[in-house]
């Protein structure tokens, strides 16, 4: 970019040649268009009757209506659009759900801002109005929130089902919701006075086969290994599980040493000594009272032979992650050497079995399991992937609801209430900010409009009906996307965690305010 010096007429070079600069209204327009484009890309997937997207990468094909998955697969180039994708990613990290909503809301806030910029309202006024609107909307959200406890299984199941509906797994949804709520409740820790859930304590394992699409909760762990020897029992009931992290074989010495053997007796003595030390390893494990062994490294053949003879179900080369997970689930301890094994270090489980036709070992029925596994079976990989995504979404929303102890009503009930209440609030503010706060309220219209559109109903009619119901004080009125009627959503059981709404509103409003105030984009082109 050259800037001409008035006196000498000499151009002064300020920016390098490879910097592309977009200024003023053009920069704002660029960001508005980018946010709207991302919003449009995922808009049709919102709600239970939303459409799916097919994403193709080489030979990989993903079919999904999960907002986070779609946006992470898109190769977004525009910096403004990248920030919208970041909003969705943050939404996914924080809440695990509501990614589509967050992206749509950014697009809607930007669209409203575009209208105000055309009216000549300064970006600073818009930004301030949005800030006031966001503060008010979060207050309204807190008022609308309903308390929930971990014992309220009925409400929690409704929250799980709301997150899963619309994925192609309706057949197993009831069972899946039940299992997810149980799984999260099992690993919830309330020792600090408040409920804390580590989502890593719930492992999701998938198994492809001719099995009907099914789902199972294992109070324990599933390890992707088969027993090392066929002569070992296939099933062990009343399992006492030893967990060892080092190899059960004679390791080579660190230093190079040569031993000269001059007679066959010496060879035999060497062999005897080696066998004796390997037998000692096996004997120590047997003596501990263990009837199942998980080893993180390799096990020598003769040790396997002695363990098999003693009827000990043995797995070798178990990954570190699975070992730690097993220790947590079985309430046992991982030891370094066989001699460290004691009755206290053993984990307990009701049953250990090798699963039919699969190299999988299922350890189940752990008494005080602080880690559980959800096993998903499906006939096709697409179905397994979609089930996996649905389970993960449900897992996260139950975690949100349990940790915060709050949920809100779905079906665009909260958004319509926002439109009505924030508009009322806007009248109490003077000046140009009032227009921005009204626009903030109008931005929420995109959610009921999109829900109606995706379900095949007239969006304008439904929006009018919703607003009318809310103006008459029906704060739980929402759109039943299957019948098209405006009904009380709390009776329909469409529940969402408050955290999902709060995060979506807050991050969308903040990014929109940020992007509106950008009046200069300088992009350095890499050669």
N, C-alpha and C positions, 0 to 999 in steps of 0.2 A: 504494500500500500504506500503510495507516495503522497506526501503532504507538501503543497507548494509554499515556499517561504516568499512572502510579499515583496521583500526588499530586493533580494538578489535574483528572484525567479528560479533559484536552484531547488529541485525537488529533494526533500529530506526523506530518506528511506527509514521507516519506523519498524514495519513488520516484514518478516522474510517473505520470499516469493511463495513459499508453500503453505502460507496461512490463508484460509478462506474465511472471509468475514461477512456475517449477516447482521444487519443493524436495524434498530428501531422497530417499526411495525412488522417488518419482514421477519425479524427474529421471533417476535411474539406469535405471528401467524404460523411460522414454521413449527414452533412447539405445540401450538393449539392443534394443528393438523396431525402432528405425530401422535399426540395423546388420543385424539379422536380415532385415528386409524387403529391403534392398539385396542381401544375400547370396542370398536366395531368387530375386530377380529375374534373377540371372545363373547360378544354380546348374545349371540344366538345360542350359547350353551347354558345360559342362566336358567335355573329352576328345574323341577323334576321332568318337565317336558322339553327341556333344551335339546338342541341337536348335538351330534358328535362331530369331531374333526378327525380327519385322517392325516397323520403326519408321516411323511416318508423320508427316510435318510438312507440312501443306498438301498440295501435289502431289508433294512429295519422298517417295519410298519407299525405305527402306534395309532389305535383308534380310541379316542377318549373325549369326555366333555369336562375334564378336570382343568380348570383355568391355569393352575400353576404348571401343570404338565405341558399344556399348549404353549404358554409363554416361554417356558424354559427351552422348548424345542425350536422356537422361532429364532432365526439369526437376525437379531435387530441391530441396525446400523446407526440410526439417528440418535444423538445424545439425549434429546428430550424423551424419545420413546423408551430409551434404555432406563431412564429414571422411573417411568411408569411400570416397566417390568420389575424394577427393584421394589416398588411398592407391593406388587403381587408376591414377590419372593419373600419380603419381610412379613407379609400377611401369612404366608405359608409357614414360615419359621416360627412366628409367634403363636398362631392359632391352629394352623393345619387346615383351615377352611375359610371360605369367603374371599378367595383370590379373585374370582370373576367379578364379584361385587366391587372389590377395591379398584380393579382396573376400569370398570364401567363408571364408577363414581368420579375418578380423575377426569375421564373423557367428558363427563357431564359438567363438572365444575369449569373445565376449560371452555366448553361450548358456551356456557352462561357468561364467562369472562369475555369471550369474543364479542358477544352482543353488546356488553357494556363498553368495551373499547371503542366500538363503532359509534356509541352514543357520546363518546368523548370523555368518559370517566377515566381518571388517572389510575394506573396500575396500583399505586400506593393505597388509594381509596378502596379498590377492589380487595386488595390483600387484607386491609384492616377489617373490612366488612366480613370477609371469609373467616378471619380470626374470631370475630365476635359470634358469628354463626356457629362455628365449630364448638366454642365454649358452651353456647346455649344448647346445642344438640347433645353434647355429652351430659349436660345436666338433665335434659329430658330423658336420655337413655337410662341414667341412674334411677330416675323416678319410675320408669316403665319396667325395670328389672324385677324379676321374681326370684325369691330365695329357693335354693334346693340343697338337700343334704345327701350324703353318700348312701343313706338308707332308702331314699326315695327312688327305688329301682324303676318304677313305672315312668316317672318323668325323665329319668336318665335314658331309658330305652327309647323314648320318643325323640330325645335330642339326637341319639345315635341314628335312628331311622331317618330323621330329617336330613342328616348329612349324607346318608347313603342313597336316598331315593333319587331316581333319575339315572343312576348307574345301571348297567344291564345285569343286575343281580337280584331282581325282585324275588326270585324263587327261594333264595336262602336268607332274605333280609331279616326276617323275624329272628331266626336262629342266630344270625351273625350279630345282631344288636344285643341279644341276650348274652352271647359269649363275650363281646367286647366290654360290656358293663361289668360282668363278672371279673374279667381279666384286670381291668383298671382298678376295681375295688380290692382285688387280691394284693396288688403291689403298692397300693396307696399307703403312705407312711404319715401317721399323725402324731409321732412322738414329740415333735417340736411345738405342739399346740395348734399348728395349722396343717392342713393337708398338703403334702408334697408328693408329686408323682414323677418318677424318672421314666420317660417313655422308652428308654433302652431296656427296661426290665420286662417289656413285653416284646418277645421275638415273634416275627411272623415268618413261618416256613411254608414254602409252596411245594406241591407234589403233583406232577403231571401224570395222568394215567387214564384208563378207560372208566375210572370211577365216576359216579354221578358227581356233579358239582356239589361239594360238601365242605363243611367247616367244623373244626373240632378244637376244644380248649384242652390243652394238656397242662396240668399243674406240675410242671417240670420242664424238661428240655428234650428236644429232638436233635440228635447228632447225626450228621451225614456220613456215617461209617457203619459197616457191618462187622460182626464179631470176627476175630482174627482166625478162628479155627472152627471147622464144622463140628468137631466133637464136643464143643462147648454147648451148654443148654441154650435153646432158642428163647426161652422165657425164664426169668428169675422173679419169684414173688418174695416179698419181704426183703427187698434189696438193701444191702449195706455196701456203699460204694466208696472204694478207695480212689483217690485222685493224686497222681504223681506227675511231676513236671519234667523229670529227667529221663534219659534213655535207660531201659532195663536191659543192658547188654554190656559186655566188657569193652570199655573204650580204649582206644589206642593211647599210648603214653605220648606226652608232649615232646619228650626228647627222643632222638633217634638212638636206638640201642641194638646191638647185635648179640645174639646168644648162640654159642656154638654147641650143637648137639652132636654127640658122637655115637649114641647107641639108640636102639629102638625102645629100650626101657625109659630113656629120658623123654622120648616123644610121647609115650603112653602116660608118663607122669604129668607132662604138661597138659595133655588132654584131660586127665582126671582132675587136675587142679582147676582147669577152666570150667568143667562140668560142675564141680563142687561149688564154685563161687556162683554160678548161674542158678544152681538148685537152691542155694542159700537165699538168693533174691526172691525166688518163687516161694520158698518156705516162710520168709518174713511176711509176705503178702497174705499167705494162707493163715498164718498165725494171728494176724490182726483181726480175723473174723470176717474179712470182706468176702462177698460172693460176686461182686462186680468190680472191674478195674478200668479206669480211664487213664490212659497214659498220653502225655502230650508229645512224646517222641517215639522212637522205634522200640520194639521188643524182640530180643533174640529168640530164635526158633525153639531152643530147648526150654527157655522160660515159658514160652507159649505152650509147649508140650506139658510141662508140669502144672501150669495153671488150668489147662484143659482137663487134665486128669483129675484135678481137684474140683472140677465143675464151676470154675470161675469165669463168668461172662466178661471177655476182655476186648477193649478197643484200643488201637494204637494210633499215633499221629493225629490226635484230636487237636483242633486249632485252639490257640490261646483264648480266643474270644469265647468259644464254646466251653472251654474248661472253666473260665471265670463265671460264665453264665450258670453252668452246672453246679458250681460251688454255692452260688447264691440260691439257686432253686432247691438244692438238696440239703442246705444248711450244713455243708461239710467244709473241709479245709484241704487246700492243695498243698501237698508236702513235697520236699525236694528229693528225699531218698526213702527207699522201702523201710529202712529201720526207724524212720520218724513216724511211721503209721501207728496210731493207737485207736482204741474204740471211739475216743472223742473226735478224732479227725474224720471219721467216716461219715459220709452223707447217707440219708435214708430216703427210700422211695417205696411205694407200694409194689411197683412192678417195673421190670426192665425187659423189653422184648425187641426182637428184630422184626421189622415190619415186612409183611408179605410182599415178595417180589421186588423189594427195594433195598438199596444199601442205606437204610435208615434205622437208627436205634431210638426207640421211644422210651424215655424214662418218665414215668407218670405217678400220680398219687402222692406227691410230696406234701407232708403235713403242713409246715409253716412256710410254704414256698414264697420267697420274696421276688421270684422271677417266674414268669409263665410263658408258654408258647402257644400261638394260635396256628393250627395247621390248616392250610387251604388246599383242597384237592379240586382239580378241574380237568376237563377233557381237552381243552385247547389252551394254548399259551395266552391268547388274547383275553380269554375269560379269566384265567388265573391273574393276569396283570390287572384287569379291571377290578376283580375281587380284592386284590392286594391293595389297590389305591383306595377302594371303598372302606376297607378295614382300617387302613391308616388314617383316613379322614375321621372315621367314627371314633377311633382310639384317641385322637387329638381333641375332638370336641368334648368327649366325656371328661378328659383330663382338664380341659379349660373350665367346664361347668363345676367339676368337683373341687378344683383348687380355689376358684373364685366364689363358689356357692351361689352363682347367679345365672339366670337364663332370661331370654326375651322371646317374644312371640314372633313367628316367621310369617311368610306369605305376604310380604310388603306392608304388614300392619305397622311396624315401627317406622318405616320410611314415610308412610302416609301421615302418621301422627306428627312426624317431623315437619312435613310440608305445612300442615295446618298451624302447628304451635310456633314455628320459627317465623312464619308470616305475621302472626299476631305480635310476636316480639319485635319484628322489624318496625312496626308502627310506633314503637316507643323510642326509636332512635331517630335523631334528626340528620339532616345533611345527606351527602352522597353515599355515605356508608349504608344508609337505609336501603338504597337500591341494591347494593352488594349483598346485604343480608337477605333481602327478598329473593335475589338470584340464587343465593346459597340454598334457600328453602326449595326453590323451583328445581334445582339440580337433582333433588331426591325423586322427582317424578320419573326419572329414567328407570328406576327399579320396578314400580308397578307397571309402567308402560311395557318394559321388556318382558316381564313375566307374562302379561296378557298376550303380547305378540307371539312369544314362543309357544304359547299354548293354543294359538289359533283363534283368539277372541279379539274383538275390536278394542284397541288400547285406550282410545279416547273415552269410550263409554264406560269402560271399567275404572278408569282414573276418576271420572266424574262421580261414579257410584261410591268409590272408596272415600273420596274427599267428603261426600255428603254424609256417609256413615260416621266418619271421624268428627265432622263438625257437630254431629248430634251426640257426641260423647262416647261413641262405641270405639274405645281405644284399641280393642283387639280385633277389629274388623280387618279381614284380609281377603285375598283372592284365592278361591279354591281352583287350582289350575286344571282340575279334571272336569268340573261341572261348569266353571265360569261364574259361579255364584259368589256374592260377597257374604262371607260367613264369619262367625266368631272363631278365630284361629286357635284359641286356647282349647276349645272343644274338639277341634280337629287334631290336636296334639302336634302341631307344627312348631317345634321349639328350637331355638338356637342359643348357644352360649353368648352371654353379654360381651365377652372378650372379643368375639368375632366381629360384632357390630362396631364396638368401640375402636378397635384397631383399624378397621376399614374406613370409618369416617375420619378419624384423626390423620392417618397417613395420606389419604386421598386429598383432604383439605390442605394439609401442609405442603405436599408436592405441588398442588395446583397454585397455591400462593407463591411458591418459590419460582415456578416456571413463568408466571404472569409478569414477574418483576425483571425478567431477563430481557434486556433490550439490545444486547450485543453478543453474538456468538462467534468466537474465533476458533476455527477448527484447523489444527495443524495437520496437513496431509503427510502421511508417511510415504517415503518413496519406495 
